[in-house]
Amino acid sequence: MSQWIGTSNQTYAPYAIEELRRLLPGASFTQLAAGEVFMMECPMEREEVLALIREREPIFLRHIQPVDRSMRVSGSAADLEGLSEMIRNARLMFMDKRTAVHIRRNVKSAFHYSASDTKALLDAVLEEWDAEPVVQQPEVVISIYAADDQLYVGFAPPADMLSDWPGGAVRFQREEGQVSRAKFKLLEAERTFGLQYSDYRSAVDIGAAPGGWTSLLLERGLRVTAIDPADMHPSLLSHPLLTHLKQNASDAKLPLQGFDLLVCDMSWSPMLMSRLVLDLKESLKEGADAIVTVKLMHRKPLQTIREVMERLSTAFHVRKAKQLFHNREEITLHLRKK
Ligand SMILES: C[S@@+](CC[C@H](N)C(=O)[O-])C[C@H]1O[C@@H](n2cnc3c(N)ncnc32)[C@H](O)[C@@H]1O
């Protein structure tokens, strides 16, 4: 038996649960924060659950933490003392290890302390026995979820939680003069899919305006052909590595095998997007990678995604499908040309 807390993007928890039900027969679910955070009880042990999740990672599951300990909260100072004591008693889990503390609160939780106050207190507890409190690249994460009247605490390496950010909420610093927020999606895709955009030479960006994705690829030193009938941001136009084809992508004439990366963020119907990407396949080198967003326009996202993947798999291997933290009504696919 094992207990877990799962998190998805807002309103997508029912789809994460549907995927988990298929993956883990016998699992049961209770909602902790509407449409977003849920408790899962599973007849299988932890390692077996993790192995299945690794093998077929659910698209809509952004973060998962085991529940190793739990305690009732009363809304008084005794909550913090109880939590410190619990961490002291669990010290064998992270003695000598680089340890990060992640805290999330349900808005209705009786646990009143802010994440920063709680973290400061627990960091002091960790230092009592030489565990090193860190933010970046921890070996172990103490992940705490404050539900209405319970604290749920789990200990695990970040890879077992699917993310090294609290609840999988990836935060990037907004930069001065940033062309669009969409840039964060492509940055998150790079990390989630284990890519390095600087490894590619030449990209085609379909639906590129105003140019957040294009600007990131240019920063990484790629030559970029941006296709969009709309205008690109003026700050990009004189870039020596950028070609803007100001037209509909279906009219674009592209060189054969000219690109080793295709990115597409068109906010279009998923079936039309698939057709367009398939029509451009001859312009991609063998083994080229593609990052495409899939709009979830109607009520059956899992079915839509299945149909899109089936279509695209005539020319591409689907490496991973994931709803990223920065995806709104969409998911992101990582494809590799066959
Ligand atoms: C969500 S925006 C893309 C944002 C972009 N990724 C960024 O980082 O700034 C979608 C774009 O797709 C473009 N688009 C829609 N249909 C298109 C088509 N058939 N061919 C080319 N561009 C298209 C729209 O003009 C719009 O600029």
The ligand as a MOL file (V3000), in Angstrom:
LIG
                    3D

  0  0  0     0  0            999 V3000
M  V30 BEGIN CTAB
M  V30 COUNTS 27 29 0 0 0
M  V30 BEGIN ATOM
M  V30 1 C 0.1550 31.7790 -29.7400 0
M  V30 2 S 0.8010 32.6860 -31.0720 0 CHG=1
M  V30 3 C 2.4940 32.1560 -31.0680 0
M  V30 4 C 3.3470 32.7790 -29.9880 0
M  V30 5 C 4.8120 32.5070 -30.2100 0
M  V30 6 N 5.1490 31.1050 -29.9530 0
M  V30 7 C 5.7160 33.3790 -29.3370 0
M  V30 8 O 6.5260 32.8140 -28.5970 0
M  V30 9 O 5.6440 34.5870 -29.4120 0 CHG=-1
M  V30 10 C 0.1230 31.8840 -32.4630 0
M  V30 11 C 0.5590 32.4530 -33.8160 0
M  V30 12 O 0.2360 31.5010 -34.8210 0
M  V30 13 C 0.0130 32.2160 -36.0240 0
M  V30 14 N -0.6600 31.3390 -36.9930 0
M  V30 15 C -1.9080 30.8340 -36.9380 0
M  V30 16 N -2.1400 30.1020 -38.0380 0
M  V30 17 C -1.0220 30.1300 -38.8030 0
M  V30 18 C -0.6510 29.5430 -40.0670 0
M  V30 19 N -1.4920 28.7890 -40.7610 0
M  V30 20 N 0.5940 29.7770 -40.5180 0
M  V30 21 C 1.4550 30.5310 -39.8310 0
M  V30 22 N 1.1510 31.1190 -38.6530 0
M  V30 23 C -0.0710 30.9140 -38.1410 0
M  V30 24 C -0.8020 33.4050 -35.5580 0
M  V30 25 O -0.6950 34.4680 -36.5030 0
M  V30 26 C -0.1340 33.7490 -34.2100 0
M  V30 27 O 0.8240 34.7680 -34.3540 0
M  V30 END ATOM
M  V30 BEGIN BOND
M  V30 1 1 1 2
M  V30 2 1 2 3
M  V30 3 1 2 10
M  V30 4 1 3 4
M  V30 5 1 4 5
M  V30 6 1 5 6
M  V30 7 1 5 7
M  V30 8 2 7 8
M  V30 9 1 7 9
M  V30 10 1 10 11
M  V30 11 1 11 12
M  V30 12 1 11 26
M  V30 13 1 12 13
M  V30 14 1 13 14
M  V30 15 1 13 24
M  V30 16 1 14 15
M  V30 17 1 14 23
M  V30 18 2 15 16
M  V30 19 1 16 17
M  V30 20 1 17 18
M  V30 21 2 17 23
M  V30 22 1 18 19
M  V30 23 2 18 20
M  V30 24 1 20 21
M  V30 25 2 21 22
M  V30 26 1 22 23
M  V30 27 1 24 25
M  V30 28 1 24 26
M  V30 29 1 26 27
M  V30 END BOND
M  V30 END CTAB
M  END
